Amino acid sequence: MELDPLVLSRLQFAFVVSFHAIFPVFTIGLASYIALLHGLFFKTKNPAWDRLSLFWTKVFAVVFGMGVVSGIVMSFQFGTNWSNFSQASSNFLGPMLSYEVVTAFFLEAAFLGVLLFGRGKVPQGVHLFAAIMVAVGTFISSFWILSANSWLHTPAGVELVDFRFHVTSWSEAIFNPSFPYRFMHMAVASFLTGGFVVAGVSAWFLLRDRDPDANRRALSMCLWLLLFLAPTQAVIGDFHGINTLEHQPTKVAAMEGHWETSGNVPLLLFAIPDQEAQTNHFELAIPNLASIILTHSIDGEVPGISEAAPEEQPPVLIVFWGFRVMVGIGLLMIAVALTGLVLRRKGRIYDKRLFLKGLTAMIPMPFVAVLAGWIVTESGRSPWLVYGMMTHAEGLTPSLTGPMALFTLIGYALVYGVVFYAGIYYLTRVVRNGMLPEEERDTTDENFKRPMRPMSAAHTPFDDDVDPVRS
């Protein structure tokens, strides 16, 4: 069987980007939360805010390090696997990535050290300012990256001459048609991710009665945030979908499993798309709802997948189900946030053990939703590398062979496996240590190493002294 360098290169890029994306999507939201905690401590002098900020700064340091390590080597594949694309897009993507380094990386590098090591060594106001600057830096970084990636989906402000993109308008290229919606969508996703992780870890601590004062404060803050942001994300997603329908109708058709252009389009809750036969099997649908969502009209016309030639259609099965995973988790987030509101009104938000266990179980859900959304976005663009202008095959390195691509794919998998192993190991240690100052910990106490819990408490990797990756 001959190894296809195009398939392997796409698989490698999907793996690398998906692995890397889970770290910044967490640190963007977490950095803002840490800055808020520093601000609350600066204003109130309440030691609970200080304990929370110290604990989550440790978590941030580990995750930020994992993101940096995975991100540095990620860029190498532009030259090794996608040299034609790199050369063709260098007039635009080269400056965009440089702007990220100059504006975001330099800012983060200048203040991250103060945030991590300046506690007690610099004035509190300076420490607070460093936390704010790190948070600002994460958003600046996401601005440039999402602008560059959005340009691949809705290219604007350029012309393609002799297989090279020339910028005709920097403002149109940077603020391309899909960028505002995708930036807002990802920014809210980052806050949702940070909010659910903080809420889940706080719930885990409350189940074990560890620092209840600080963790009640953290849980309450996060549930108010999630109550606002989870429905907001649904609204932003609606606007994003309408924008995608305008600029990438085939992607939306694949998301809906809609093959023939028509009106009164039903929303498919379940189906098995058959791309070869250009149809669906075992459909379960709500009449007219897709037309209402996408066109805000009950008989609105939605373009079908068959409008595109078979070779220009995305992998429908992947896009269709990836979209449903993302939306399903989004609805679950809304349900959890509303449940928190109901329990708050009843005064049971901190002692309803089933709810606290549910929050702990929700910790991985925003990461799954982000990855599902990323798969929908990128797979839905296929076979275009730059939508409507350059295909994946045209951007591939001409001299790349199947064995060469397989070798780099295995190399990335091994390196990222080590990064993930080390990161999870240290994260679980940080969480198990909790928020007590170092000098107050009794590391010889078995109850510290393995916090006592009722038999009915939810079991998580944080509970064991054994290696969490192997367990």
Secondary structure as a PSIPRED ss2 file (coil, helix, strand):
# PSIPRED VFORMAT (PSIPRED V4.0)

   1 M C   1.000  0.000  0.000
   2 E C   1.000  0.000  0.000
   3 L C   1.000  0.000  0.000
   4 D C   1.000  0.000  0.000
   5 P H   0.000  1.000  0.000
   6 L H   0.000  1.000  0.000
   7 V H   0.000  1.000  0.000
   8 L H   0.000  1.000  0.000
   9 S H   0.000  1.000  0.000
  10 R H   0.000  1.000  0.000
  11 L H   0.000  1.000  0.000
  12 Q H   0.000  1.000  0.000
  13 F H   0.000  1.000  0.000
  14 A H   0.000  1.000  0.000
  15 F H   0.000  1.000  0.000
  16 V H   0.000  1.000  0.000
  17 V H   0.000  1.000  0.000
  18 S H   0.000  1.000  0.000
  19 F H   0.000  1.000  0.000
  20 H H   0.000  1.000  0.000
  21 A H   0.000  1.000  0.000
  22 I H   0.000  1.000  0.000
  23 F H   0.000  1.000  0.000
  24 P H   0.000  1.000  0.000
  25 V H   0.000  1.000  0.000
  26 F H   0.000  1.000  0.000
  27 T H   0.000  1.000  0.000
  28 I H   0.000  1.000  0.000
  29 G H   0.000  1.000  0.000
  30 L H   0.000  1.000  0.000
  31 A H   0.000  1.000  0.000
  32 S H   0.000  1.000  0.000
  33 Y H   0.000  1.000  0.000
  34 I H   0.000  1.000  0.000
  35 A H   0.000  1.000  0.000
  36 L H   0.000  1.000  0.000
  37 L H   0.000  1.000  0.000
  38 H H   0.000  1.000  0.000
  39 G H   0.000  1.000  0.000
  40 L H   0.000  1.000  0.000
  41 F H   0.000  1.000  0.000
  42 F H   0.000  1.000  0.000
  43 K H   0.000  1.000  0.000
  44 T H   0.000  1.000  0.000
  45 K C   1.000  0.000  0.000
  46 N C   1.000  0.000  0.000
  47 P H   0.000  1.000  0.000
  48 A H   0.000  1.000  0.000
  49 W H   0.000  1.000  0.000
  50 D H   0.000  1.000  0.000
  51 R H   0.000  1.000  0.000
  52 L H   0.000  1.000  0.000
  53 S H   0.000  1.000  0.000
  54 L H   0.000  1.000  0.000
  55 F H   0.000  1.000  0.000
  56 W H   0.000  1.000  0.000
  57 T H   0.000  1.000  0.000
  58 K H   0.000  1.000  0.000
  59 V H   0.000  1.000  0.000
  60 F H   0.000  1.000  0.000
  61 A H   0.000  1.000  0.000
  62 V H   0.000  1.000  0.000
  63 V H   0.000  1.000  0.000
  64 F H   0.000  1.000  0.000
  65 G H   0.000  1.000  0.000
  66 M H   0.000  1.000  0.000
  67 G H   0.000  1.000  0.000
  68 V H   0.000  1.000  0.000
  69 V H   0.000  1.000  0.000
  70 S H   0.000  1.000  0.000
  71 G H   0.000  1.000  0.000
  72 I H   0.000  1.000  0.000
  73 V H   0.000  1.000  0.000
  74 M H   0.000  1.000  0.000
  75 S C   1.000  0.000  0.000
  76 F H   0.000  1.000  0.000
  77 Q H   0.000  1.000  0.000
  78 F H   0.000  1.000  0.000
  79 G H   0.000  1.000  0.000
  80 T H   0.000  1.000  0.000
  81 N C   1.000  0.000  0.000
  82 W C   1.000  0.000  0.000
  83 S H   0.000  1.000  0.000
  84 N H   0.000  1.000  0.000
  85 F H   0.000  1.000  0.000
  86 S H   0.000  1.000  0.000
  87 Q H   0.000  1.000  0.000
  88 A H   0.000  1.000  0.000
  89 S H   0.000  1.000  0.000
  90 S H   0.000  1.000  0.000
  91 N H   0.000  1.000  0.000
  92 F H   0.000  1.000  0.000
  93 L H   0.000  1.000  0.000
  94 G H   0.000  1.000  0.000
  95 P H   0.000  1.000  0.000
  96 M H   0.000  1.000  0.000
  97 L H   0.000  1.000  0.000
  98 S H   0.000  1.000  0.000
  99 Y H   0.000  1.000  0.000
 100 E H   0.000  1.000  0.000
 101 V H   0.000  1.000  0.000
 102 V H   0.000  1.000  0.000
 103 T H   0.000  1.000  0.000
 104 A H   0.000  1.000  0.000
 105 F H   0.000  1.000  0.000
 106 F H   0.000  1.000  0.000
 107 L H   0.000  1.000  0.000
 108 E H   0.000  1.000  0.000
 109 A H   0.000  1.000  0.000
 110 A H   0.000  1.000  0.000
 111 F H   0.000  1.000  0.000
 112 L H   0.000  1.000  0.000
 113 G H   0.000  1.000  0.000
 114 V H   0.000  1.000  0.000
 115 L H   0.000  1.000  0.000
 116 L H   0.000  1.000  0.000
 117 F H   0.000  1.000  0.000
 118 G C   1.000  0.000  0.000
 119 R C   1.000  0.000  0.000
 120 G C   1.000  0.000  0.000
 121 K C   1.000  0.000  0.000
 122 V C   1.000  0.000  0.000
 123 P C   1.000  0.000  0.000
 124 Q H   0.000  1.000  0.000
 125 G H   0.000  1.000  0.000
 126 V H   0.000  1.000  0.000
 127 H H   0.000  1.000  0.000
 128 L H   0.000  1.000  0.000
 129 F H   0.000  1.000  0.000
 130 A H   0.000  1.000  0.000
 131 A H   0.000  1.000  0.000
 132 I H   0.000  1.000  0.000
 133 M H   0.000  1.000  0.000
 134 V H   0.000  1.000  0.000
 135 A H   0.000  1.000  0.000
 136 V H   0.000  1.000  0.000
 137 G H   0.000  1.000  0.000
 138 T H   0.000  1.000  0.000
 139 F H   0.000  1.000  0.000
 140 I H   0.000  1.000  0.000
 141 S H   0.000  1.000  0.000
 142 S H   0.000  1.000  0.000
 143 F H   0.000  1.000  0.000
 144 W H   0.000  1.000  0.000
 145 I H   0.000  1.000  0.000
 146 L H   0.000  1.000  0.000
 147 S H   0.000  1.000  0.000
 148 A H   0.000  1.000  0.000
 149 N H   0.000  1.000  0.000
 150 S H   0.000  1.000  0.000
 151 W H   0.000  1.000  0.000
 152 L H   0.000  1.000  0.000
 153 H H   0.000  1.000  0.000
 154 T C   1.000  0.000  0.000
 155 P C   1.000  0.000  0.000
 156 A C   1.000  0.000  0.000
 157 G C   1.000  0.000  0.000
 158 V E   0.000  0.000  1.000
 159 E E   0.000  0.000  1.000
 160 L E   0.000  0.000  1.000
 161 V E   0.000  0.000  1.000
 162 D C   1.000  0.000  0.000
 163 F C   1.000  0.000  0.000
 164 R E   0.000  0.000  1.000
 165 F E   0.000  0.000  1.000
 166 H E   0.000  0.000  1.000
 167 V E   0.000  0.000  1.000
 168 T C   1.000  0.000  0.000
 169 S C   1.000  0.000  0.000
 170 W H   0.000  1.000  0.000
 171 S H   0.000  1.000  0.000
 172 E H   0.000  1.000  0.000
 173 A H   0.000  1.000  0.000
 174 I H   0.000  1.000  0.000
 175 F C   1.000  0.000  0.000
 176 N C   1.000  0.000  0.000
 177 P C   1.000  0.000  0.000
 178 S C   1.000  0.000  0.000
 179 F H   0.000  1.000  0.000
 180 P H   0.000  1.000  0.000
 181 Y H   0.000  1.000  0.000
 182 R H   0.000  1.000  0.000
 183 F H   0.000  1.000  0.000
 184 M H   0.000  1.000  0.000
 185 H H   0.000  1.000  0.000
 186 M H   0.000  1.000  0.000
 187 A H   0.000  1.000  0.000
 188 V H   0.000  1.000  0.000
 189 A H   0.000  1.000  0.000
 190 S H   0.000  1.000  0.000
 191 F H   0.000  1.000  0.000
 192 L H   0.000  1.000  0.000
 193 T H   0.000  1.000  0.000
 194 G H   0.000  1.000  0.000
 195 G H   0.000  1.000  0.000
 196 F H   0.000  1.000  0.000
 197 V H   0.000  1.000  0.000
 198 V H   0.000  1.000  0.000
 199 A H   0.000  1.000  0.000
 200 G H   0.000  1.000  0.000
 201 V H   0.000  1.000  0.000
 202 S H   0.000  1.000  0.000
 203 A H   0.000  1.000  0.000
 204 W H   0.000  1.000  0.000
 205 F H   0.000  1.000  0.000
 206 L H   0.000  1.000  0.000
 207 L H   0.000  1.000  0.000
 208 R C   1.000  0.000  0.000
 209 D C   1.000  0.000  0.000
 210 R C   1.000  0.000  0.000
 211 D C   1.000  0.000  0.000
 212 P H   0.000  1.000  0.000
 213 D H   0.000  1.000  0.000
 214 A H   0.000  1.000  0.000
 215 N H   0.000  1.000  0.000
 216 R H   0.000  1.000  0.000
 217 R H   0.000  1.000  0.000
 218 A H   0.000  1.000  0.000
 219 L H   0.000  1.000  0.000
 220 S H   0.000  1.000  0.000
 221 M H   0.000  1.000  0.000
 222 C H   0.000  1.000  0.000
 223 L H   0.000  1.000  0.000
 224 W H   0.000  1.000  0.000
 225 L H   0.000  1.000  0.000
 226 L H   0.000  1.000  0.000
 227 L H   0.000  1.000  0.000
 228 F H   0.000  1.000  0.000
 229 L H   0.000  1.000  0.000
 230 A H   0.000  1.000  0.000
 231 P H   0.000  1.000  0.000
 232 T H   0.000  1.000  0.000
 233 Q H   0.000  1.000  0.000
 234 A H   0.000  1.000  0.000
 235 V H   0.000  1.000  0.000
 236 I H   0.000  1.000  0.000
 237 G H   0.000  1.000  0.000
 238 D H   0.000  1.000  0.000
 239 F H   0.000  1.000  0.000
 240 H H   0.000  1.000  0.000
 241 G H   0.000  1.000  0.000
 242 I H   0.000  1.000  0.000
 243 N H   0.000  1.000  0.000
 244 T H   0.000  1.000  0.000
 245 L H   0.000  1.000  0.000
 246 E H   0.000  1.000  0.000
 247 H H   0.000  1.000  0.000
 248 Q C   1.000  0.000  0.000
 249 P H   0.000  1.000  0.000
 250 T H   0.000  1.000  0.000
 251 K H   0.000  1.000  0.000
 252 V H   0.000  1.000  0.000
 253 A H   0.000  1.000  0.000
 254 A H   0.000  1.000  0.000
 255 M H   0.000  1.000  0.000
 256 E H   0.000  1.000  0.000
 257 G C   1.000  0.000  0.000
 258 H C   1.000  0.000  0.000
 259 W C   1.000  0.000  0.000
 260 E C   1.000  0.000  0.000
 261 T C   1.000  0.000  0.000
 262 S E   0.000  0.000  1.000
 263 G C   1.000  0.000  0.000
 264 N C   1.000  0.000  0.000
 265 V C   1.000  0.000  0.000
 266 P C   1.000  0.000  0.000
 267 L E   0.000  0.000  1.000
 268 L E   0.000  0.000  1.000
 269 L E   0.000  0.000  1.000
 270 F E   0.000  0.000  1.000
 271 A E   0.000  0.000  1.000
 272 I E   0.000  0.000  1.000
 273 P E   0.000  0.000  1.000
 274 D E   0.000  0.000  1.000
 275 Q C   1.000  0.000  0.000
 276 E C   1.000  0.000  0.000
 277 A C   1.000  0.000  0.000
 278 Q C   1.000  0.000  0.000
 279 T E   0.000  0.000  1.000
 280 N E   0.000  0.000  1.000
 281 H E   0.000  0.000  1.000
 282 F E   0.000  0.000  1.000
 283 E E   0.000  0.000  1.000
 284 L E   0.000  0.000  1.000
 285 A E   0.000  0.000  1.000
 286 I E   0.000  0.000  1.000
 287 P C   1.000  0.000  0.000
 288 N C   1.000  0.000  0.000
 289 L H   0.000  1.000  0.000
 290 A H   0.000  1.000  0.000
 291 S H   0.000  1.000  0.000
 292 I H   0.000  1.000  0.000
 293 I H   0.000  1.000  0.000
 294 L H   0.000  1.000  0.000
 295 T H   0.000  1.000  0.000
 296 H C   1.000  0.000  0.000
 297 S C   1.000  0.000  0.000
 298 I C   1.000  0.000  0.000
 299 D C   1.000  0.000  0.000
 300 G C   1.000  0.000  0.000
 301 E C   1.000  0.000  0.000
 302 V E   0.000  0.000  1.000
 303 P C   1.000  0.000  0.000
 304 G C   1.000  0.000  0.000
 305 I H   0.000  1.000  0.000
 306 S H   0.000  1.000  0.000
 307 E H   0.000  1.000  0.000
 308 A C   1.000  0.000  0.000
 309 A C   1.000  0.000  0.000
 310 P H   0.000  1.000  0.000
 311 E H   0.000  1.000  0.000
 312 E H   0.000  1.000  0.000
 313 Q C   1.000  0.000  0.000
 314 P C   1.000  0.000  0.000
 315 P C   1.000  0.000  0.000
 316 V H   0.000  1.000  0.000
 317 L H   0.000  1.000  0.000
 318 I H   0.000  1.000  0.000
 319 V H   0.000  1.000  0.000
 320 F H   0.000  1.000  0.000
 321 W H   0.000  1.000  0.000
 322 G H   0.000  1.000  0.000
 323 F H   0.000  1.000  0.000
 324 R H   0.000  1.000  0.000
 325 V H   0.000  1.000  0.000
 326 M H   0.000  1.000  0.000
 327 V H   0.000  1.000  0.000
 328 G H   0.000  1.000  0.000
 329 I H   0.000  1.000  0.000
 330 G H   0.000  1.000  0.000
 331 L H   0.000  1.000  0.000
 332 L H   0.000  1.000  0.000
 333 M H   0.000  1.000  0.000
 334 I H   0.000  1.000  0.000
 335 A H   0.000  1.000  0.000
 336 V H   0.000  1.000  0.000
 337 A H   0.000  1.000  0.000
 338 L H   0.000  1.000  0.000
 339 T H   0.000  1.000  0.000
 340 G H   0.000  1.000  0.000
 341 L H   0.000  1.000  0.000
 342 V H   0.000  1.000  0.000
 343 L H   0.000  1.000  0.000
 344 R H   0.000  1.000  0.000
 345 R H   0.000  1.000  0.000
 346 K H   0.000  1.000  0.000
 347 G C   1.000  0.000  0.000
 348 R C   1.000  0.000  0.000
 349 I C   1.000  0.000  0.000
 350 Y C   1.000  0.000  0.000
 351 D C   1.000  0.000  0.000
 352 K C   1.000  0.000  0.000
 353 R H   0.000  1.000  0.000
 354 L H   0.000  1.000  0.000
 355 F H   0.000  1.000  0.000
 356 L H   0.000  1.000  0.000
 357 K H   0.000  1.000  0.000
 358 G H   0.000  1.000  0.000
 359 L H   0.000  1.000  0.000
 360 T H   0.000  1.000  0.000
 361 A H   0.000  1.000  0.000
 362 M C   1.000  0.000  0.000
 363 I C   1.000  0.000  0.000
 364 P C   1.000  0.000  0.000
 365 M H   0.000  1.000  0.000
 366 P H   0.000  1.000  0.000
 367 F H   0.000  1.000  0.000
 368 V H   0.000  1.000  0.000
 369 A H   0.000  1.000  0.000
 370 V H   0.000  1.000  0.000
 371 L H   0.000  1.000  0.000
 372 A H   0.000  1.000  0.000
 373 G H   0.000  1.000  0.000
 374 W H   0.000  1.000  0.000
 375 I H   0.000  1.000  0.000
 376 V H   0.000  1.000  0.000
 377 T H   0.000  1.000  0.000
 378 E H   0.000  1.000  0.000
 379 S H   0.000  1.000  0.000
 380 G C   1.000  0.000  0.000
 381 R C   1.000  0.000  0.000
 382 S C   1.000  0.000  0.000
 383 P C   1.000  0.000  0.000
 384 W E   0.000  0.000  1.000
 385 L E   0.000  0.000  1.000
 386 V E   0.000  0.000  1.000
 387 Y C   1.000  0.000  0.000
 388 G C   1.000  0.000  0.000
 389 M C   1.000  0.000  0.000
 390 M E   0.000  0.000  1.000
 391 T E   0.000  0.000  1.000
 392 H H   0.000  1.000  0.000
 393 A H   0.000  1.000  0.000
 394 E H   0.000  1.000  0.000
 395 G H   0.000  1.000  0.000
 396 L C   1.000  0.000  0.000
 397 T C   1.000  0.000  0.000
 398 P C   1.000  0.000  0.000
 399 S C   1.000  0.000  0.000
 400 L C   1.000  0.000  0.000
 401 T C   1.000  0.000  0.000
 402 G H   0.000  1.000  0.000
 403 P H   0.000  1.000  0.000
 404 M H   0.000  1.000  0.000
 405 A H   0.000  1.000  0.000
 406 L H   0.000  1.000  0.000
 407 F H   0.000  1.000  0.000
 408 T H   0.000  1.000  0.000
 409 L H   0.000  1.000  0.000
 410 I H   0.000  1.000  0.000
 411 G H   0.000  1.000  0.000
 412 Y H   0.000  1.000  0.000
 413 A H   0.000  1.000  0.000
 414 L H   0.000  1.000  0.000
 415 V H   0.000  1.000  0.000
 416 Y H   0.000  1.000  0.000
 417 G H   0.000  1.000  0.000
 418 V H   0.000  1.000  0.000
 419 V H   0.000  1.000  0.000
 420 F H   0.000  1.000  0.000
 421 Y H   0.000  1.000  0.000
 422 A H   0.000  1.000  0.000
 423 G H   0.000  1.000  0.000
 424 I H   0.000  1.000  0.000
 425 Y H   0.000  1.000  0.000
 426 Y H   0.000  1.000  0.000
 427 L H   0.000  1.000  0.000
 428 T H   0.000  1.000  0.000
 429 R H   0.000  1.000  0.000
 430 V H   0.000  1.000  0.000
 431 V H   0.000  1.000  0.000
 432 R H   0.000  1.000  0.000
 433 N H   0.000  1.000  0.000
 434 G C   1.000  0.000  0.000
 435 M C   1.000  0.000  0.000
 436 L C   1.000  0.000  0.000
 437 P C   1.000  0.000  0.000
 438 E H   0.000  1.000  0.000
 439 E H   0.000  1.000  0.000
 440 E H   0.000  1.000  0.000
 441 R C   1.000  0.000  0.000
 442 D C   1.000  0.000  0.000
 443 T C   1.000  0.000  0.000
 444 T C   1.000  0.000  0.000
 445 D C   1.000  0.000  0.000
 446 E H   0.000  1.000  0.000
 447 N H   0.000  1.000  0.000
 448 F H   0.000  1.000  0.000
 449 K H   0.000  1.000  0.000
 450 R C   1.000  0.000  0.000
 451 P C   1.000  0.000  0.000
 452 M C   1.000  0.000  0.000
 453 R C   1.000  0.000  0.000
 454 P C   1.000  0.000  0.000
 455 M C   1.000  0.000  0.000
 456 S C   1.000  0.000  0.000
 457 A C   1.000  0.000  0.000
 458 A C   1.000  0.000  0.000
 459 H C   1.000  0.000  0.000
 460 T C   1.000  0.000  0.000
 461 P H   0.000  1.000  0.000
 462 F H   0.000  1.000  0.000
 463 D H   0.000  1.000  0.000
 464 D C   1.000  0.000  0.000
 465 D C   1.000  0.000  0.000
 466 V C   1.000  0.000  0.000
 467 D C   1.000  0.000  0.000
 468 P C   1.000  0.000  0.000
 469 V C   1.000  0.000  0.000
 470 R C   1.000  0.000  0.000
 471 S C   1.000  0.000  0.000
